[in-house]
Amino acid sequence: MEEKTTLKKTLKPHWVWAIALGSSIGWGAFVQPTNWIAQAGPLGVIIGFSIGSLLMMLIAVSYGFLIRKFPVSGGEFAYAYLSLGRTHAFISGWFLTLGYICIVALNASALALMFKFVFPSFVQNMKMYEIAGWDVYFTEVIIATIALVLFSYLNVKGTGLTGSIQFIFCIIMLLAVVLLTVLVSASPVAGLENIKPLFNPGISSYAAIISIVAIAPWAYVGFDNVPQAAEEFNFSSKKAFSLIIFALIAAALLYSLMILTTAMAEPWVEFVGQPHAWGTAVAIKNVLGTSGTIILVTALSMGIFTGLNGFILSSSRLLFAMSRAKVLPAAFSKIHPKYGTPYIGIIFISIISLIAPWFGREVLLWIVDMSSIGVSIAYLYTCYTAYTLFKWSPNQVTKPGMQFVAPFKKFLALIGAFSSIIFISLLLIPSSPAFLGIESRIALCVWVILGLVFYLFKRKEYNAIPEEELRYLIIGDEIPDGMNKQ
């Protein structure tokens, strides 16, 4: 049996908290508030995100347990293997790979969008073409490219550098959001009276809330970056659950504050009907002037940087784990001789993401919309795995090696699995208020077909790996005999 390649343990607890929070809070919290308010009303959005946060916490129970027992790179890829075997591990890893890379690319394009608002004459230059109604400028592509190359370089340099930077960025982002909320609420031209009506008067309050709950997997995706980095913890993996919970609480608070700040700026019903490229920035500038714009741009920049940083880290670790298990080419599990990072995976993610800005933001949004499906599928695998590992009672007959008697956690894992199914259903059922658009459904079908073709191409080689060797490569020596099935 060949020696298993492993990563250095360099990540500190507060860095991991920042990875979870910074990955959950990307461009959306600062760019999308007016769109969400138009969809559900201020209180509808806040309640929807709060419920979504609670559902994520239920799912996080399963993550916390599995990280503690199996602190290896790969996260959901490894968990799916634990309970359902190698084929399901590939399915989970394939969907997650798409979701992570899309978010990397989208954060890079969000930086270009921010520059377009702040420096329109500079960015709206050298127009190349139009795709799906979106003008693509060469300047935008350059901005996104610089951001991707910079953060890829930092990630190659090591998690010690990127982890500390992530924490600093998160603190700045939180302080900027709190400052915005305080300044807007204190302004004589703004106030709580502007947030009425609390819900979108055009739909029922139930439909408004559900439409926001449905995007919770996308809004909070990022806390699941923690298991991808578990192999690099330099602390007890028992702390992972509390770090995830604190990150989800901070993320829900940040989303709510941005919604409240935007809605307080001026009466929202009239405002959201106006054609603003970045409604939140316009609303805050109308109240606070240029200083408000600077604070918002600072918060958005930190959100974009932490999203780029966190998802480059997690996606490269996912590719590393899948390569180590021989699902992907061996190059992805190569470690940099000086920095000890999976540099080939980092470079690959950067190259793939560099393609995205050339297709325009609208096309990228179609892909990202359907990536929520991939994230929800990964949540489902994680909760199902935790459910199969927990026992209702000591007398329960289970597979050999299962000694985790925890009926309440087993119940929460079951609730988490049902929540994941609900998320998937809300996105795929035609009558749902969150039903995917036709473009996103086409993109999803294309990715499924590509995955099927790739799996059929690799199946013979993948299935030829002896079970004992594959278990060692994915999980290491932590898994008891008899717990896994082919």
C-alpha positions as CSV (number, residue, x, y, z in Angstrom):
1,M,0.0,0.0,0.0
2,E,1.4,3.4,-1.0
3,E,2.2,6.1,1.5
4,K,-0.6,8.6,2.0
5,T,0.2,12.3,1.3
6,T,-0.9,14.5,4.1
7,L,-1.0,18.3,4.8
8,K,0.7,20.3,7.5
9,K,-1.2,21.2,10.6
10,T,-1.0,25.0,10.7
11,L,-4.6,26.4,11.1
12,K,-5.5,28.1,14.4
13,P,-9.1,28.1,15.8
14,H,-9.8,31.8,15.1
15,W,-8.5,31.4,11.6
16,V,-10.9,28.5,11.0
17,W,-13.8,30.6,12.4
18,A,-12.8,33.3,9.9
19,I,-12.7,30.8,7.1
20,A,-16.3,29.7,7.9
21,L,-17.6,33.2,8.3
22,G,-15.7,34.9,5.5
23,S,-16.7,32.1,3.1
24,S,-20.4,32.4,4.1
25,I,-20.4,36.2,3.6
26,G,-19.3,37.1,0.1
27,W,-20.5,39.7,-2.3
28,G,-24.2,38.8,-1.9
29,A,-24.6,40.4,1.5
30,F,-23.6,43.8,0.2
31,V,-24.8,43.7,-3.5
32,Q,-28.1,41.8,-3.2
33,P,-30.1,43.4,-0.3
34,T,-32.4,45.5,-2.6
35,N,-33.1,42.4,-4.7
36,W,-34.0,40.3,-1.7
37,I,-36.1,43.1,-0.2
38,A,-38.0,43.5,-3.4
39,Q,-38.6,39.8,-3.3
40,A,-39.8,39.3,0.3
41,G,-39.8,42.7,2.1
42,P,-37.3,43.6,4.9
43,L,-38.8,41.4,7.6
44,G,-39.4,38.6,5.2
45,V,-35.7,38.5,4.3
46,I,-34.6,38.7,7.9
47,I,-36.9,35.9,9.1
48,G,-36.0,33.8,6.0
49,F,-32.3,34.1,6.7
50,S,-32.8,33.5,10.4
51,I,-34.7,30.3,9.7
52,G,-32.1,29.3,7.2
53,S,-29.3,29.9,9.8
54,L,-31.1,27.6,12.3
55,L,-31.5,24.9,9.6
56,M,-27.8,25.2,8.8
57,M,-27.1,24.8,12.5
58,L,-29.0,21.5,12.5
59,I,-27.0,20.4,9.6
60,A,-23.8,21.6,11.4
61,V,-24.4,19.1,14.2
62,S,-23.6,16.3,11.7
63,Y,-20.6,18.2,10.4
64,G,-19.3,18.8,13.9
65,F,-19.5,15.1,14.7
66,L,-17.9,13.9,11.5
67,I,-15.1,16.5,11.6
68,R,-14.3,15.4,15.2
69,K,-14.2,11.7,14.3
70,F,-12.6,12.0,10.8
71,P,-10.5,15.1,10.6
72,V,-9.3,14.6,7.0
73,S,-9.4,16.7,3.8
74,G,-12.3,16.1,1.5
75,G,-15.2,16.8,3.8
76,E,-18.4,15.6,2.2
77,F,-16.5,13.5,-0.3
78,A,-15.1,11.4,2.6
79,Y,-18.4,11.4,4.4
80,A,-20.3,10.1,1.5
81,Y,-17.7,7.3,1.1
82,L,-18.2,6.4,4.8
83,S,-21.9,5.6,4.5
84,L,-22.6,4.8,0.8
85,G,-19.3,3.9,-0.8
86,R,-17.1,5.1,-3.6
87,T,-19.7,5.9,-6.3
88,H,-21.6,8.3,-4.0
89,A,-18.3,9.8,-2.8
90,F,-17.6,10.7,-6.4
91,I,-21.1,12.2,-6.9
92,S,-20.8,14.3,-3.7
93,G,-17.3,15.5,-4.7
94,W,-18.3,16.3,-8.3
95,F,-21.2,18.6,-7.3
96,L,-19.2,20.3,-4.6
97,T,-16.3,21.0,-7.0
98,L,-18.6,22.8,-9.3
99,G,-20.2,24.8,-6.5
100,Y,-16.9,25.9,-5.0
101,I,-15.2,26.9,-8.3
102,C,-18.3,28.9,-9.3
103,I,-18.3,30.8,-6.1
104,V,-14.6,31.6,-6.6
105,A,-15.3,32.9,-10.1
106,L,-18.4,34.9,-8.9
107,N,-16.5,36.6,-6.1
108,A,-13.8,37.7,-8.6
109,S,-16.5,39.1,-10.9
110,A,-18.1,40.9,-8.0
111,L,-14.9,42.8,-7.4
112,A,-15.1,44.0,-11.0
113,L,-18.8,45.0,-10.4
114,M,-17.8,47.0,-7.4
115,F,-15.1,48.9,-9.4
116,K,-17.7,49.5,-12.1
117,F,-19.9,51.3,-9.6
118,V,-17.2,53.3,-7.9
119,F,-15.1,54.1,-11.0
120,P,-17.6,53.7,-13.9
121,S,-15.6,55.7,-16.5
122,F,-12.5,53.6,-15.8
123,V,-14.2,50.1,-15.9
124,Q,-16.7,50.7,-18.7
125,N,-13.9,50.9,-21.1
126,M,-12.8,48.6,-23.9
127,K,-16.1,46.9,-24.4
128,M,-15.7,43.6,-26.1
129,Y,-19.2,42.1,-26.6
130,E,-22.6,41.5,-25.0
131,I,-23.8,38.2,-23.5
132,A,-27.3,37.7,-22.2
133,G,-27.8,41.4,-22.0
134,W,-24.6,42.0,-20.0
135,D,-21.8,44.2,-21.5
136,V,-18.4,42.5,-21.1
137,Y,-15.5,44.9,-20.7
138,F,-11.9,44.0,-21.0
139,T,-11.2,46.1,-17.9
140,E,-13.5,43.9,-15.8
141,V,-11.7,40.8,-17.0
142,I,-8.4,42.3,-15.9
143,I,-9.7,43.3,-12.4
144,A,-11.0,39.8,-11.9
145,T,-7.8,38.2,-13.2
146,I,-5.6,40.2,-10.9
147,A,-7.8,39.2,-7.8
148,L,-7.7,35.5,-8.8
149,V,-3.9,35.5,-9.4
150,L,-3.2,37.3,-6.1
151,F,-5.3,35.1,-3.9
152,S,-4.1,32.0,-5.6
153,Y,-0.5,33.1,-5.0
154,L,-1.3,33.7,-1.3
155,N,-2.9,30.3,-1.0
156,V,0.2,28.6,-2.5
157,K,2.3,30.4,0.1
158,G,0.5,28.5,2.9
159,T,-2.5,28.4,5.2
160,G,-0.5,30.3,7.9
161,L,-0.5,33.4,5.8
162,T,-4.0,33.0,4.3
163,G,-5.5,32.1,7.7
164,S,-4.2,35.2,9.5
165,I,-5.3,37.4,6.6
166,Q,-8.7,35.9,6.6
167,F,-9.2,36.7,10.3
168,I,-8.1,40.3,9.8
169,F,-10.5,40.8,6.8
170,C,-13.4,39.3,8.8
171,I,-12.9,41.7,11.7
172,I,-12.8,44.7,9.4
173,M,-15.9,43.5,7.6
174,L,-17.9,43.1,10.8
175,L,-16.8,46.5,12.1
176,A,-17.7,48.2,8.8
177,V,-21.2,46.7,8.8
178,V,-21.9,47.7,12.4
179,L,-20.7,51.2,11.7
180,L,-23.0,51.5,8.6
181,T,-26.0,50.3,10.6
182,V,-25.3,52.8,13.4
183,L,-24.7,55.8,11.1
184,V,-27.8,55.1,8.9
185,S,-30.1,54.6,12.0
186,A,-28.8,57.9,13.5
187,S,-29.4,59.8,10.3
188,P,-32.4,62.3,10.4
189,V,-33.4,61.3,6.8
190,A,-33.5,57.6,7.5
191,G,-35.3,55.5,10.1
192,L,-37.4,52.4,11.0
193,E,-40.5,53.9,9.4
194,N,-38.9,53.3,6.0
195,I,-39.0,49.5,6.4
196,K,-42.8,49.4,6.2
197,P,-44.5,47.4,4.8
198,L,-42.5,44.6,6.5
199,F,-43.3,42.0,3.8
200,N,-43.8,42.2,0.0
201,P,-47.4,43.3,-0.4
202,G,-47.6,41.4,-3.7
203,I,-47.3,37.9,-2.1
204,S,-48.2,36.1,1.1
205,S,-45.8,36.5,4.0
206,Y,-45.3,32.7,3.9
207,A,-44.3,32.7,0.3
208,A,-41.9,35.6,0.9
209,I,-40.2,33.9,3.8
210,I,-39.9,30.5,2.0
211,S,-38.4,32.2,-1.1
212,I,-35.5,33.4,1.1
213,V,-35.2,30.1,3.1
214,A,-34.7,28.3,-0.2
215,I,-31.5,30.2,-0.9
216,A,-30.1,29.6,2.6
217,P,-27.7,26.8,1.2
218,W,-26.2,29.4,-1.2
219,A,-26.3,32.3,1.4
220,Y,-24.5,30.2,4.1
221,V,-22.3,28.0,1.9
222,G,-18.9,28.4,3.3
223,F,-19.3,27.0,6.8
224,D,-18.8,23.6,5.1
225,N,-15.3,24.8,4.2
226,V,-14.3,23.8,7.7
227,P,-14.2,20.1,7.1
228,Q,-12.1,20.7,3.9
229,A,-9.4,22.2,6.1
230,A,-9.8,19.7,9.0
231,E,-6.6,17.9,8.2
232,E,-4.7,21.1,8.8
233,F,-6.1,21.9,12.3
234,N,-3.3,22.5,14.8
235,F,-6.0,22.2,17.6
236,S,-8.5,19.5,18.7
237,S,-11.1,18.8,16.1
238,K,-13.7,18.8,18.9
239,K,-13.8,22.6,18.6
240,A,-15.0,22.5,15.0
241,F,-18.7,22.4,15.8
242,S,-18.6,25.5,18.1
243,L,-16.5,27.4,15.5
244,I,-19.1,26.6,12.8
245,I,-22.0,27.7,15.1
246,F,-20.4,31.0,16.0
247,A,-19.7,31.6,12.3
248,L,-23.3,31.0,11.4
249,I,-24.6,33.3,14.1
250,A,-22.2,36.1,13.0
251,A,-23.3,35.5,9.3
252,A,-27.0,35.7,10.1
253,L,-26.4,38.9,12.1
254,L,-24.4,40.4,9.3
255,Y,-27.1,39.6,6.7
256,S,-29.8,41.0,8.9
257,L,-27.9,44.2,9.6
258,M,-27.3,44.8,5.9
259,I,-31.0,44.3,5.1
260,L,-32.1,46.6,7.9
261,T,-29.5,49.2,6.9
262,T,-30.6,49.2,3.3
263,A,-34.3,49.3,4.2
264,M,-34.0,52.1,6.7
265,A,-32.3,54.4,4.1
266,E,-35.5,55.3,2.3
267,P,-39.0,53.9,1.7
268,W,-38.1,50.6,0.1
269,V,-41.2,49.9,-2.1
270,E,-40.5,52.9,-4.3
271,F,-36.8,52.5,-4.2
272,V,-36.5,48.8,-5.2
273,G,-38.6,49.6,-8.3
274,Q,-35.9,51.9,-9.7
275,P,-33.2,50.5,-12.1
276,H,-30.1,50.7,-10.0
277,A,-27.0,48.6,-10.8
278,W,-26.1,48.5,-7.1
279,G,-29.2,49.5,-5.1
280,T,-27.6,49.1,-1.7
281,A,-24.8,51.5,-2.5
282,V,-27.2,54.1,-3.9
283,A,-29.4,53.9,-0.8
284,I,-26.5,54.3,1.5
285,K,-24.9,57.1,-0.5
286,N,-28.2,59.0,-0.5
287,V,-28.1,59.0,3.3
288,L,-24.4,59.1,4.2
289,G,-22.8,60.5,1.1
290,T,-19.3,59.5,0.0
291,S,-18.2,58.4,3.4
292,G,-21.0,55.8,3.5
293,T,-20.0,54.5,0.1
294,I,-16.4,54.1,1.3
295,I,-17.5,52.1,4.3
296,L,-19.7,49.9,2.2
297,V,-17.0,49.4,-0.4
298,T,-14.6,48.4,2.4
299,A,-17.1,45.9,3.7
300,L,-17.8,44.5,0.3
301,S,-14.1,44.2,-0.5
302,M,-13.5,42.3,2.7
303,G,-16.4,40.0,1.9
304,I,-15.1,39.3,-1.6
305,F,-11.5,38.8,-0.4
306,T,-12.6,36.3,2.3
307,G,-14.8,34.5,-0.2
308,L,-12.0,34.2,-2.7
309,N,-9.6,33.1,0.0
310,G,-11.9,30.6,1.7
311,F,-13.1,28.9,-1.4
312,I,-9.8,28.6,-3.1
313,L,-8.6,26.9,0.0
314,S,-11.6,24.5,0.3
315,S,-11.8,23.7,-3.4
316,S,-8.1,22.9,-3.6
317,R,-8.4,20.6,-0.6
318,L,-11.4,18.9,-2.2
319,L,-9.4,18.3,-5.4
320,F,-6.5,17.1,-3.2
321,A,-8.6,14.6,-1.4
322,M,-10.3,13.2,-4.6
323,S,-6.9,13.0,-6.2
324,R,-5.4,11.2,-3.2
325,A,-8.2,8.7,-3.6
326,K,-7.3,8.3,-7.3
327,V,-10.6,9.7,-8.5
328,L,-8.8,12.7,-10.1
329,P,-5.4,12.8,-11.7
330,A,-2.4,12.4,-9.4
331,A,-1.2,16.0,-10.1
332,F,-3.9,17.5,-7.8
333,S,-2.4,15.7,-4.7
334,K,1.1,17.0,-5.3
335,I,2.4,19.1,-2.4
336,H,4.6,22.2,-2.9
337,P,8.1,21.3,-1.7
338,K,8.6,24.5,0.2
339,Y,5.1,25.7,1.3
340,G,3.4,22.3,1.8
341,T,0.2,23.3,-0.1
342,P,-1.6,21.4,-2.9
343,Y,-0.4,24.0,-5.4
344,I,-1.5,22.2,-8.6
345,G,-5.1,22.3,-7.4
346,I,-4.8,26.0,-6.5
347,I,-3.4,26.8,-9.9
348,F,-6.1,24.7,-11.7
349,I,-8.9,26.5,-9.8
350,S,-7.4,29.9,-10.7
351,I,-7.2,29.0,-14.4
352,I,-10.8,27.6,-14.6
353,S,-12.1,30.7,-12.7
354,L,-10.1,33.0,-15.1
355,I,-12.3,31.8,-17.9
356,A,-15.6,32.9,-16.2
357,P,-15.2,36.7,-16.5
358,W,-15.1,36.4,-20.3
359,F,-18.6,35.1,-20.4
360,G,-20.3,37.9,-18.5
361,R,-21.9,38.0,-15.1
362,E,-25.3,36.9,-16.1
363,V,-24.1,33.6,-17.5
364,L,-22.1,33.0,-14.3
365,L,-25.2,33.7,-12.2
366,W,-27.1,31.0,-14.0
367,I,-24.4,28.5,-13.1
368,V,-24.1,29.7,-9.5
369,D,-27.9,29.5,-9.0
370,M,-27.8,25.8,-9.8
371,S,-24.7,25.2,-7.7
372,S,-27.1,25.5,-4.6
373,I,-28.3,22.1,-5.7
374,G,-24.7,20.7,-5.4
375,V,-24.2,22.2,-2.0
376,S,-27.6,20.8,-0.7
377,I,-26.6,17.4,-2.1
378,A,-23.4,17.5,-0.1
379,Y,-25.4,18.5,3.0
380,L,-27.7,15.5,2.5
381,Y,-24.8,13.1,2.3
382,T,-23.2,14.5,5.4
383,C,-26.4,14.3,7.5
384,Y,-27.2,10.9,6.2
385,T,-23.7,9.7,7.1
386,A,-24.0,11.0,10.6
387,Y,-27.4,9.4,10.9
388,T,-26.0,6.0,10.0
389,L,-23.2,6.3,12.5
390,F,-25.3,7.3,15.5
391,K,-27.2,4.7,17.5
392,W,-30.6,5.2,19.1
393,S,-29.6,2.9,22.0
394,P,-26.8,0.6,23.2
395,N,-29.0,-2.4,22.2
396,Q,-29.5,-1.3,18.6
397,V,-28.1,-3.8,16.1
398,T,-25.8,-2.0,13.7
399,K,-22.7,-2.5,11.6
400,P,-19.6,-3.6,13.4
401,G,-17.6,-0.7,14.8
402,M,-20.6,1.7,15.4
403,Q,-20.4,2.6,19.0
404,F,-21.7,6.2,18.9
405,V,-24.9,6.1,21.1
406,A,-26.5,9.5,20.7
407,P,-30.3,9.4,20.1
408,F,-30.7,13.2,20.1
409,K,-27.9,13.8,17.6
410,K,-29.3,11.0,15.5
411,F,-32.6,12.8,15.5
412,L,-30.9,16.1,14.6
413,A,-29.0,14.4,11.8
414,L,-32.4,13.1,10.5
415,I,-33.9,16.6,10.6
416,G,-30.8,17.9,8.8
417,A,-31.2,15.3,6.1
418,F,-34.9,16.3,5.6
419,S,-33.9,20.0,5.6
420,S,-31.4,19.2,2.8
421,I,-34.2,17.4,0.8
422,I,-36.5,20.4,1.3
423,F,-33.8,22.7,0.0
424,I,-33.3,20.5,-3.1
425,S,-37.1,20.3,-3.6
426,L,-37.6,24.1,-3.4
427,L,-35.1,24.5,-6.2
428,L,-36.3,21.7,-8.4
429,I,-40.2,21.7,-8.0
430,P,-41.8,23.9,-10.7
431,S,-44.4,25.3,-8.4
432,S,-41.9,26.4,-5.8
433,P,-41.2,30.2,-5.5
434,A,-37.5,29.3,-5.6
435,F,-37.7,27.1,-8.8
436,L,-34.5,27.4,-10.9
437,G,-34.7,29.3,-14.1
438,I,-34.4,27.4,-17.4
439,E,-30.8,28.5,-17.9
440,S,-29.7,27.2,-14.5
441,R,-31.5,23.9,-15.2
442,I,-29.7,23.5,-18.5
443,A,-26.4,24.2,-16.7
444,L,-27.2,21.6,-14.1
445,C,-28.0,19.0,-16.8
446,V,-24.7,19.8,-18.5
447,W,-22.7,19.3,-15.3
448,V,-24.5,16.0,-14.5
449,I,-23.8,14.7,-18.0
450,L,-20.1,15.7,-17.8
451,G,-19.9,14.0,-14.4
452,L,-21.4,10.8,-15.8
453,V,-19.0,10.8,-18.8
454,F,-16.0,11.4,-16.5
455,Y,-17.1,8.7,-14.1
456,L,-17.6,6.1,-16.8
457,F,-14.1,7.0,-18.1
458,K,-12.5,6.5,-14.6
459,R,-14.8,3.8,-13.3
460,K,-12.6,0.8,-14.1
461,E,-9.5,2.3,-12.6
462,Y,-11.4,3.7,-9.5
463,N,-13.2,0.5,-8.8
464,A,-10.0,-1.6,-9.1
465,I,-8.6,0.0,-6.0
466,P,-8.8,-2.5,-3.1
467,E,-11.3,-1.4,-0.4
468,E,-8.7,-1.4,2.3
469,E,-6.4,0.8,0.3
470,L,-9.1,3.3,-0.7
471,R,-10.4,3.5,2.9
472,Y,-6.8,4.3,4.0
473,L,-6.4,7.0,1.3
474,I,-9.8,8.7,2.0
475,I,-10.2,8.3,5.8
476,G,-6.8,7.2,7.1
477,D,-6.6,4.8,10.0
478,E,-9.5,6.4,12.0
479,I,-12.3,4.3,10.6
480,P,-13.1,1.0,12.4
481,D,-13.3,-2.1,10.3
482,G,-16.7,-3.0,8.9
483,M,-18.1,0.5,9.0
484,N,-17.9,1.1,5.3
485,K,-19.4,-0.7,2.4
486,Q,-18.5,-0.8,-1.3
